[in-house]
């Protein structure tokens, strides 16, 4: 088995060289959200400390891992190295600083953290309120019929996972204020106070910046931009950028569209707003690789396979998939 692993390395690199030839093409951008201190029985697929450590080692052995801003500038100049990859995090979870940062430093790797500033310092994203409500709810039925959200059994971990998926699916695309009102009422079914230290505080953001990590904009309140009037969307993007720049005392030149699905979560007008606000590049959550990159709609990939070869094969498949964009890029 060890000989197979030794032989696999050169073959994997050659295939990755073919799929990711460099110049302006073949950039793999990975998305993470959280790195848990230990596995979560409710979400066994969520990346934890041990798994993230393994994935970083694998990425370092097979890819040239670059800061995202550097990769963007090299790609624009047609000088991207073969097998180029970037690591990104969305939202601003506290474990990014507490768990992910030390591991990145141990491996000598860089990541860019896209932060929704409205949830820092004790805030909580609406989807986490749903998750923690269902996690804490007493066994039996979670009855949210008075909110129009149905009744959900929560006796087993599988039932709790199903309830979380169903509730998030019903709430996701509601207007932001209505959604938060519904979530606040739903949280009353938890049977106790929800955790309020899931997200970073300002000092942890500054800690990431001092460590040389990238800090990127992700709006103020993480709205679905396509569901907002254009001026509200602009204000959300601009406010998040200004807040981060004040916090770290440096320009913020990268942006991640909240939720990030082209044509559903953001439109061509939002791409133009991001460009007008002075960002150098932006990322979506569309999978694939850009053959002719639109630097304001760079695709990203969410890894989930735990087995090494499957993880690499999925990355290779992602590199062979054309990326979705909206409008005409530049």
C-alpha positions, 0 to 999 in steps of 0.5 A: 500500500505504501508503494502505491502511495509513492507511485501515486504522487507523480501520477497525481501531479501530472494529471493536475498539471494537465488540468491546472496548467497555469498562466491564467487558468486552472485556479482551484479556490477552496471554501471552508466555513468552520473548523471544529475543535472536535467532531460534531455528532449532529454534523459528522461531515463538518471539518474538524481540527484533525481532518483540516490538518490532513487536508492542509498536508495534502494540499501542500503536497500536491498544489502551489497554495497561494494567497488569493489576492496574489493568485488573482494578480498572477492570473491577470498577468498570465503568470499563474503557476501550475496546480495553483490553489487558494484557501478561503473561509466564509462568514467569520466563525470564531473557530477560524481564529482559534482552530484554523489559524494555528494549523495554517501557521503550522503548515506555512499556508495562507487563507483569505477570510470573508467576514460578515461584520454584522455578526461579530462580537456576540452576534449569530447568523440566522442559520446558526440560530436554527441549528442551535434551536434544533440542537437544544430542543427537547426530544419529541416534536418541534412544533413551529406551526404557529410560524408556518414552519411545520412540526418536526420530530427531533428524537434522533440525530437524523431527525434533527438534521432533517428538521434543520434542513427543512427549516433552513429551506423554508426560511432562506429566501424570505426578506431579511427582516421577516426571516430574522423575525421568524428565526427569533420566534423559532429560537423560543422553542430551544428551551434555553439561551442560544450560544453567543460566541460562535463568531469572531470578535474584532480582535480575532479579525485583527489577529488573522490580519497580523498573522498575514492572512487575507481579510475580505468583504462579505457584506454587513448582514449576509443578505441574499443580494438578489432579494434587495433593492440595488441601493440596499445591496450597495450599502450592505457591500460598502458597509462591510468593506468600510467596517473591516478597513477600519478594524484592520487599518488596511484596504479590503480588496476581495469580496465574496457574494453571500450564499454566492450562487450566480443568478440566484443569490446575486445578479450582474448588477451586483458584480458591477457594484462590487467593481465600482466599490473598488474591489480587485476581485470577487468569488462566488460559490459556483463550482468549476474552473474558469477557462476565461476568468471573470475576476469578479465571479471566480468559482470556488469548491467545497471539499468534503471527502475524507479519503485522500484519493477521493478528495483529490479526484473531486478536486480534479473533477472540479477543475474539469467543470466549466464555471457558471457566471452571470452577465459579461465579465471583464 
